[in-house]
Amino acid sequence: MDAMLIIALVFTLVILALIVKGLMIVQQSEAVVIERLGSYQKTLAPGINWIIPFVDKPRSIKVRRYQAIGGENIPIVQEETRIDRRETVLDFPGQSVITADNVSVTVNGALYFQVIDPERAVYQTENLIQAIEILAKTSLRSEVGKMELDKLFESRQEINDKLQIVMDEAGNKWGVKVTRVEIQDITIPAEVEDAMRKQMAAERERRALVLRASGEREAAIAKAEGEKRSNILVAEGEKEAAILMAEGQRQAIDKVLAAGNEKLDPQLVIGYLLGLEYLKTLPEIGKQGDRIFLPYEASSVLGAVGSIEALLKSTPR
């Protein structure tokens, strides 16, 4: 009886040990690939899972990371059984790239990816992070090598989009989703940077000269347009004044002829009016000197003034 009890107790302890040994807790952001006797069995979901001890075994995945040692980023390869399914950033070091116009630049980039299918991430590539990094570097060299230096700085987004397309195609095979690729920094040689700085200064000076010339041209056009409108307004004013003056003279002639009961000669009336204008200007002429010289025709005009005034006075009203 005691032997049976001991055997049952030992059997119970073994069963409990196997149960405890087979329990595996997977975090929410993790996944574990399980192999049974060397072949793929299942992928453990987050939560409490149970595997058969000594039969089921978690498959490890190689992960390459950079660790700062002595001021330098040293790559370190580690094996982990738990696959992180969160979005991960891969900041690969700067690398030398030659542009289409044979300028050597150093490009530093960052890549954001997320493991979607843990099974593919384990079985489709030997080192997932290294494969992603090498593909990103190769694609970056290819895209940058197609562009000239001047276009490179203004085409970062274009390069990012093309790299993401290339990485997505490969990532689908590896069970990885590349969310975005970013070029962080582009370093160019000092002599090239100095030449670009001088070129930019010359370009700014040229634009300033063009803007200044354009402003002066527009100012000249505006001034000419203003003078033109001013001349038009002056001409229109003189025209209207002449019309009003002619209208006034015509009305004055009509009044004089009406006062003479239409017995006056119109030519004498015009001479009479001209004489009045002469008389109005005499004070102004007298201010110019001691002696006044009048044209010969003025005597006849002034005589017409006197004769018409005498006639008007003698005409009964």
C-alpha positions in Angstrom: 0.0 0.0 0.0 2.8 2.4 0.8 4.5 1.6 -2.5 1.4 2.3 -4.5 0.9 5.6 -2.7 4.5 6.6 -3.4 4.2 5.6 -7.0 1.0 7.6 -7.3 2.5 10.6 -5.6 5.6 10.4 -7.9 3.4 10.1 -10.9 1.3 13.1 -9.8 4.5 15.2 -9.2 5.8 14.3 -12.6 2.5 15.3 -14.2 2.5 18.6 -12.3 6.1 19.2 -13.3 5.3 18.5 -17.0 2.3 20.9 -16.8 4.4 23.6 -15.1 7.2 23.0 -17.6 4.9 23.2 -20.5 3.2 26.5 -19.4 4.4 29.5 -21.4 3.1 33.0 -21.0 3.4 35.2 -24.1 3.2 39.0 -23.7 0.7 41.1 -25.8 3.4 42.5 -28.1 5.2 39.2 -28.6 4.9 35.9 -30.6 6.7 32.5 -30.2 7.2 30.0 -33.0 7.0 26.4 -31.7 8.6 23.4 -33.4 7.7 19.8 -32.7 10.5 17.4 -33.3 12.2 19.9 -35.6 9.2 20.9 -37.7 6.9 23.9 -37.5 4.0 23.2 -35.1 2.3 26.5 -34.3 2.7 30.2 -33.3 1.8 31.0 -29.8 -0.7 33.9 -29.3 -0.4 36.4 -26.4 -1.6 34.9 -23.1 -1.2 31.6 -21.4 -0.1 28.7 -23.7 0.9 25.1 -23.0 3.4 23.0 -25.0 4.6 19.5 -24.6 7.9 19.6 -22.7 10.9 18.0 -24.4 8.8 17.6 -27.6 7.8 21.1 -28.4 10.6 23.7 -28.5 10.5 27.5 -29.2 12.4 28.3 -32.4 14.9 31.1 -31.9 15.4 34.0 -34.3 18.6 35.9 -34.9 18.4 39.6 -34.3 21.2 42.1 -35.2 21.3 45.3 -33.2 23.8 48.1 -32.8 25.3 48.9 -29.4 27.2 52.1 -28.7 30.7 51.0 -27.5 33.5 53.6 -27.2 31.6 56.2 -29.2 31.0 53.7 -32.1 27.9 51.7 -33.1 29.0 48.0 -32.9 26.7 45.4 -34.5 25.8 42.6 -32.1 23.9 39.4 -33.2 21.7 37.8 -30.6 19.3 34.8 -30.7 15.9 35.3 -29.1 12.9 33.0 -28.9 10.4 35.7 -28.5 9.6 37.8 -31.6 8.7 41.4 -30.9 5.7 42.4 -33.1 5.8 46.1 -32.3 7.1 48.6 -34.8 10.8 48.7 -34.7 13.3 51.3 -35.9 16.5 50.3 -37.6 19.0 53.2 -37.6 21.7 51.9 -39.9 25.0 53.8 -39.9 26.0 56.3 -42.6 27.4 54.9 -45.8 29.3 56.3 -48.7 27.3 56.7 -51.9 28.3 58.1 -55.3 25.8 60.3 -57.1 25.2 60.4 -60.9 27.5 63.4 -61.2 30.4 61.5 -59.4 30.1 63.2 -56.0 30.8 61.0 -53.0 28.2 61.7 -50.2 27.5 59.9 -46.9 23.9 59.0 -46.3 22.4 58.1 -43.0 18.9 56.5 -42.9 16.4 55.0 -40.6 13.9 52.2 -41.4 10.7 51.4 -39.5 9.3 47.9 -39.8 6.9 45.5 -38.0 6.8 41.7 -38.0 3.4 40.6 -39.3 4.0 36.9 -39.9 6.4 35.4 -37.2 6.6 32.1 -39.1 7.9 33.6 -42.3 10.2 35.9 -40.2 11.8 32.8 -38.7 12.0 30.4 -41.7 12.4 32.7 -44.8 15.6 34.4 -43.8 18.6 33.4 -41.6 19.0 36.9 -40.0 16.0 39.1 -40.4 17.5 42.4 -39.3 20.6 41.9 -41.3 18.7 41.0 -44.4 16.5 44.2 -44.0 19.5 46.4 -43.4 21.5 45.1 -46.4 18.5 45.4 -48.7 17.9 48.9 -47.5 21.5 49.9 -48.1 21.7 48.4 -51.5 18.4 50.0 -52.6 19.6 53.3 -51.2 22.8 53.2 -53.2 20.9 52.3 -56.3 18.4 55.2 -56.0 21.0 57.8 -55.0 23.3 56.7 -57.8 20.6 57.7 -60.3 20.4 61.3 -59.1 22.7 64.3 -59.3 23.7 66.1 -56.2 21.5 69.1 -56.7 18.4 67.0 -57.1 19.3 64.7 -54.2 18.5 67.3 -51.6 15.1 68.1 -53.0 14.1 64.5 -53.7 14.3 62.9 -50.3 10.6 62.1 -50.2 10.9 60.5 -53.6 13.8 58.3 -52.5 11.9 57.4 -49.3 8.8 56.3 -51.3 10.9 54.2 -53.8 12.8 52.5 -50.9 9.6 51.7 -49.2 8.2 50.0 -52.3 11.3 47.9 -52.7 11.3 47.0 -49.0 7.6 46.1 -49.1 8.2 43.6 -51.9 10.9 41.8 -50.0 9.1 42.3 -46.7 6.1 40.4 -47.8 8.2 37.3 -48.4 9.9 37.7 -44.9 6.6 38.4 -43.1 7.6 42.0 -42.4 5.7 45.2 -43.1 8.0 48.2 -43.8 6.0 51.2 -42.5 8.3 54.0 -43.7 11.9 54.8 -44.7 13.6 58.1 -43.8 16.8 59.6 -45.0 18.1 61.3 -41.9 21.2 63.1 -43.0 23.3 63.7 -46.2 26.9 64.7 -45.7 28.9 66.1 -48.6 32.6 66.9 -48.9 33.7 70.3 -47.6 34.9 71.6 -51.0 31.6 70.6 -52.6 29.7 72.3 -49.8 31.8 75.5 -50.2 31.1 75.5 -54.0 27.4 75.0 -53.4 27.3 77.8 -50.9 29.0 80.2 -53.5 26.5 79.0 -56.1 23.6 79.7 -53.8 24.9 83.2 -53.0 25.3 83.9 -56.7 21.8 82.7 -57.4 20.3 84.9 -54.7 22.2 87.9 -56.1 20.9 87.2 -59.5 17.3 86.9 -58.2 17.7 90.2 -56.4 18.9 91.9 -59.5 16.0 90.5 -61.5 13.5 91.6 -58.8 15.1 95.1 -58.7 15.0 95.5 -62.5 11.4 94.2 -62.6 10.5 96.7 -59.9 12.1 99.6 -61.7 10.4 98.6 -64.9 7.0 98.4 -63.2 7.7 101.8 -61.6 8.6 103.4 -65.0 5.5 101.9 -66.6 3.3 103.2 -63.7 4.9 106.7 -64.0 4.4 106.8 -67.8 0.8 105.6 -67.4 0.3 108.3 -64.8 1.7 111.0 -67.0 -0.4 109.7 -69.9 -3.5 109.9 -67.9 -2.5 113.4 -66.6 -2.0 114.6 -70.1 -5.3 113.2 -71.2 -7.1 114.9 -68.3 -5.3 118.2 -69.1 -6.2 117.9 -72.7 -9.8 117.1 -71.8 -9.9 120.1 -69.5 -8.5 122.4 -72.1 -11.0 121.0 -74.6 -13.9 121.6 -72.2 -12.6 125.1 -71.4 -12.4 126.0 -75.0 -15.8 124.7 -75.6 -17.2 126.7 -72.7 -15.2 129.8 -73.8 -16.6 129.4 -77.4 -20.1 128.9 -76.0 -19.7 132.0 -73.8 -18.5 134.0 -76.8 -21.4 132.8 -78.9 -23.8 133.8 -76.2 -22.1 137.2 -75.8 -22.4 137.8 -79.6 -26.1 136.8 -79.5 -26.7 139.3 -76.6 -24.9 142.1 -78.4 -26.8 141.5 -81.7 -30.1 141.3 -79.8 -29.3 144.6 -78.0 -28.7 146.2 -81.4 -32.1 145.0 -82.8 -30.1 142.9 -85.3 -28.9 146.2 -87.0 -25.2 145.5 -86.2 -22.7 143.7 -88.4 -21.6 140.4 -86.8 -18.0 141.1 -87.7 -18.1 144.4 -85.8 -19.6 142.6 -82.8 -16.7 140.1 -82.9 -14.3 143.0 -83.1 -16.1 144.7 -80.2 -15.7 141.6 -78.0 -12.0 141.3 -79.0 -11.6 144.9 -78.0 -13.0 144.2 -74.6 -10.5 141.4 -74.2 -7.7 143.8 -75.1 -9.0 146.3 -72.6 -8.9 143.6 -69.9 -5.3 142.6 -70.7 -4.0 146.2 -70.7 -3.4 146.4 -66.9 -1.4 143.2 -67.1 0.6 144.5 -70.1 1.3 147.8 -68.2 3.0 145.9 -65.4 5.7 144.7 -67.7 7.4 148.1 -68.3 7.1 151.9 -68.7 6.4 151.7 -72.4 3.5 149.8 -74.0 3.6 148.8 -77.6 0.2 147.7 -79.1 -0.2 146.0 -82.5 -1.5 148.1 -85.3 -4.7 146.1 -85.5 -5.5 147.0 -81.9 -6.4 150.6 -82.9 -9.1 149.4 -85.3 -10.4 147.0 -82.7 -10.6 149.7 -80.0 -12.3 152.0 -82.5 -14.9 149.3 -83.1 -15.5 149.1 -79.4 -16.2 152.8 -79.2 -18.5 152.8 -82.3 -20.5 149.9 -81.1 -20.9 151.3 -77.6 -22.1 154.6 -79.1 -24.5 152.6 -81.3 -25.8 150.6 -78.4 -26.4 153.7 -76.3 -28.3 155.4 -79.1 -30.5 152.3 -79.8 -33.9 152.6 -78.2 -34.7 149.7 -75.8 
